[in-house]
Amino acid sequence: MKVYYSEYLQLDKVLTAQQPVSCKLGECMHDEHFFIVLHQTHELWFKQIIYELESINKLFITHRHPLAVALPRMRRVFEIMKAILPELKLLETLSQEQFFQFRDFIAPASGSQSYQFKMIELILGLRNLDEELSNTDHLNEKQLTLLVSTGANLSLQKQTDLYLKEFYSTYNNNFFLERLPSYLKHLHDCGAIFEVLGSDIKDYQDAFIVDGEYEFGEAKFDKISLQSALICLYACENKNLEPLNHIYDFIFLISEIESVFKSWKEIHAMVVRNILGFKSGTGGTTGYLYLKDRINKLSGSAFAKIIYQHDLLIKI
């Protein structure tokens, strides 16, 4: 069977998917085509990110030692997210005047309605399902089903926590508990992000208790188990030893992906401000102010905080 380039990529479908609304209304606005292509490109990358992240989550269920396969996929997600950051800046080639030529034609469509973007937030554990379902009027039945099923699954943070708890059990527990007092002292001395009330093990366990949240400023983080936290800290201290190096690399990538994800949202908010000013968004939101509020409420993983916490420790 011969497969040629355009057939393999189904280019007839892809390259005819750009249908400016202004043209359908008989007033073709040149810049709307660019606006569509940019957003479609992002949605294709979002699809690939979801594909990789969902496969990683499955690895934690089906493989006893998932990190060897998961790490290259996590790196790919990280590199994809880094690559699409500068693409956002392309929106700045669209002036406010050019955007407003077709803005009213596309209302109430809005980037805030991207269900794939919401799925990425859910998989990473940066949002909970209730938040994402607060406004679903724009979703069709298939999209809503995908969003609900994604939210019903364990997030990547939860999967990682469970894996590290099991990993902990393969070591001599006393090995970590003997080192706990020195960790607690360092954490207290450097003003650790995780609140520790004293040097008692129970206090430390309370700070990482599962099924709770830890608040730091305006951000909230899902808590992780004491065992998982200790493994992470020890992996930070011994990042060149196998298999701890895989653990360190994985939690480091989680923290980097979250950082890039937040940068993406911040750049997007600034671009929207530059184009819209403080006018309302096409989807009926408050535009720039809505996007800034979403950034401020963005959750983060405890793993990212442990990486940061360890960096504080080595500086004191």
Secondary structure, 3 states (H helix, E strand, C coil): CCCCHHHHCCHHHHCCCCCCHHHHCCCCCHHHHHHHHHHHHHHHHHHHHHHHHHHHHHHHHHCCCCHHHHHHHHHHHHHHHHHHHHHHHHHHHCCHHHHHCCHHHHCCCCHHHCHHHHHHHHHHCCCCHHHHCCCCCCCCHHHHHHHHHHHHCCCHHHHHHHHHHHHHHCCCHHHHHCCHHHHHHHHHHCCCCCCCCCCCHHHHHHHCCCCCEEEECCEEEECCCHHHHHHHHHHHHCCCCCCHHHHHHHHHHHHHHHHHHHHHHHHHHHHHHHHHCCCCCCCCCCCHHHHHHHHHCCCEEHHHHHHHHHHHHHHC
